[in-house]
């Protein structure tokens, strides 16, 4: 499960770029976009958490905001607001499963700083493909 959460978190950064990704529980395009939006917002919260802890730079947060701009926001943004709030507390929320970054890092014999850096590096890579 920890590997799933790590993969899900990293994939969350890419979900904002790859709008055609389908989620197992998403049935319609609107559902798919809502899942992508919520994942992107959680990722934004996680990156904000990581930045506030000094593990990554604020530039990574800005890249994530640009990627989020590629996803049409749903009329009801409350799910995204909640997902981002969880992320700001250091909680990864992927498809209804939540896990604390510190717990994941310890289970992988790592640190939150290393975990944050890995997420930040993936976001930077995805962001490099964005139009300037």
Number of C-alpha atoms within 10 A of each C-alpha: 9 14 11 11 20 20 13 19 21 18 20 28 29 22 24 29 23 16 16 12 14 17 14 8 10 15 10 11 12 13 15 19 23 22 24 30 27 28 30 29 30 30 35 27 27 29 30 26 23 28 21 13 13 12 18 22 16 14 13 23 23 16 21 26 16 16 22 23 14 14 18 13 16 16 7 9 14 11 17 22 15 16 25 26 19 22 26 22 15 23 24 28 25 22 15 6 11 13 17 16 25 16 16 21 18 12 12 12 8 13 16 19 18 13 20 21 19 15 24 26 15 17 24 18 13 19 21 11 9 12 6 5
